[in-house]
């Protein structure tokens, strides 16, 4: 599959798609119902490919790899350790599959790779100076335990009737709507948390660890500070308020845990045939890692557009972003000058 048909490569070897980023036809007026339905059910779109994958995985986990509600009424080490190992195995297989194909076997070389360089193996910003090793350590030492902790507490609360439970068989339409809304809520929650941890004190103390990955790979997705993991996985607490089913909570957490792999893949497409590939939807977040202060959300809700931080990949968007930086730097300099009593 020829990446030059879909994008261009600069002198440094970095690749970018020809098609600029744009928001789906959701929050627009006049409404475009046909375009909305094509996006919602089409490929690539809201459901396909990734949200369906996460929903199916979560459903299978609930049916075949989760203890009974009776077992989960008591917080016992046995089933908690089982969920921890189950989640670790799932992350290993899912994230590892991306890394194996794209970065170890290098099946498609740098075709569709945004940054032509490979993960750093000599950078003091990372544990053991190795980006991949650093990312894997933070993923298994912090991300998986936090994911499991939120899952354990939520399932325990369901089992004990502490949070409102809704049965799929009795309320299929309501439960289906909640399933469909979870990715959109994830986008909103992620945006709010993401803006919070870009507040300078939290950025330098917490989020900078994740942003060491200027050239992210799949394992970079969950490579975060424990405080960020606490905030990142907290979105599942919505199911403690909104009447839900345990499948909703599992879908929410599975989506939260697995989505960072394709989102940080570093490639626009995963080539699977001579003329076919799977879209990763990673470009918007790659631009965030490249420029730091744009594209805080995942693109379902046009939050970045509403708040002036959207970068569509164009030169014009980069110029607007640089202008915003310059204006902010000027205001900061003026503020410092006023404090020191010297003219700016």
Secondary structure by P-SEA (a helix, b strand, c coil): cccccccccccccbbbbcccccccccccccccaaaaaaaaccccccccccaaaaaaaaaaaaacccccccccccccaaaaaaaaaaaaaaaaaaaaaaaaacccccccccccccccccccccccccccccaaaaaaaaacccaaaaaaaaaaaaaaaaaacccbbbbccccaaaaaaaaaaaaaaaaaaaaaaaaaaaaaaaaaaccccccccccccccccccccaaaaaaaaccccccccccccaaaaaaaaaaacccccccccccccccccccbbbbcccaaaaaaaaccccccccccccccccccccccccaaaaaaaaaaaaaaaaaaaaaaaaaacccc
